[in-house]
Amino acid sequence: MTKRDFSKARALRNIADHGFEPVDGGDVPLGKPRRRKSKASLRKEAAAMMSPSTMITKTLTCRCGHKGKVRIPLARAAGPFRCVICGVRL
């Protein structure tokens, strides 16, 4: 027999599996353990939560006179851009 007390490890495992600790000190009531979300679903959620304030609308004017509006992330505001009609890099 071992002198180790596994109650602390069991409680920590219950917290990790079920998301809460029992108040009365007993075991967690039976239920489905929470499943980890896949990285792909987390990426989809992050893309969906991206607010419109991080996206900007920028009007581009080419040297040849073409104009156009683009909707881009704030991080890409500096460019580089290319005119779709004549192919000149802006």
Buried (B, 14 or more C-beta within 10 A) or exposed (E): EEEEEEEEEEBEEBEEEBEEEEEEEEEBEEEEEEEEEEEEEEEEEEEEEEEEEEEBEEEBEBEEEBEEEEEBEEEEEEEEBEBEEEEEEE
